[in-house]
Amino acid sequence: MQTDTGTQPTQAASPQRKPLKDVRGFWRVLLAVVAPLPMTGMGLGHILSPVDGGSSFEDTVAAYTGHLDQARVTQYLGVPFLILLVPATFAVIWVSRRGAPRLTTAGAILALLGQLAGFPLNQGGDLLAYTTAKNGLDVPTVAALQKHLEEDPLALLGGLLFIIGIVFGLLLLGLALWRSGAAPAWTGIALALGGFTHPFMPGHVASGIGLLVAAVGFAGAGVALLRMSNDDFDRAPGRPA
């Protein structure tokens, strides 16, 4: 006769999960590389532009007509600004968020709000002017179209928020980068000054130089990311218990 020993059948061991791939280094280096590109491209585009910013549509078309290749190059140089400024801004935020949390938060809200509102709502006239010059379109007609586009309430709102984001958002983020101690102080000052002074610089060359100064600040955040360990950058990958 068998006796009950009180033991329960052992359950099958749960299968071991495959370890998660640690990609923190990839994101850290990617943000570091991206950080200086938008302002560098836009700064060079301003310097090489055949016309000053703020010129009338008619004057812009006239300048582009005599310098079509140059105008096209400046537009290509602006592409990194349009598609990479948001991740570049996140690079600065990620570097300075621990050492200057409140300043970083305030700067991030203004900068990202301006960028996310300005890019879709503020329709710039450079491409329209280039298309007019290249294809010989009727300048007064297209100028009237551009004027109505610029005066649309949504475009005005987008332009206002974008200026606030560049002038005050990058100013605060530059000060946060400086205060955080995560990058050399002068890189934070460069970011603050480059963003704040850009709209007030006289002429396209001076305006471009201001953007290149801001690019130095973004590059400072990139260098800080490259020097940072993966553990300082973010928590290791893992699943909820």
Secondary structure, 3 states (H helix, E strand, C coil): CCCCCCCCCCCCCCCCCCCCCCCHHHHHHHHHHHCCHHHHHHHHHHHHCCCCCCCCHHHHHHHHHHCHHHHHHHHHHCHHHHHHHHHHHHHHHHHHCCCCHHHHHHHHHHHHHHHHHHHHHCCCCHHHHHHHHHHCCCHHHHHHHHHHHHCCHHHHHHHHHHHHHHHHHHHHHHHHHHHHCCCCHHHHHHHHHHHHHHHHCCHHHHHHHHHHHHHHHHHHHHHHHHHCCHHHHCCCCCCCC
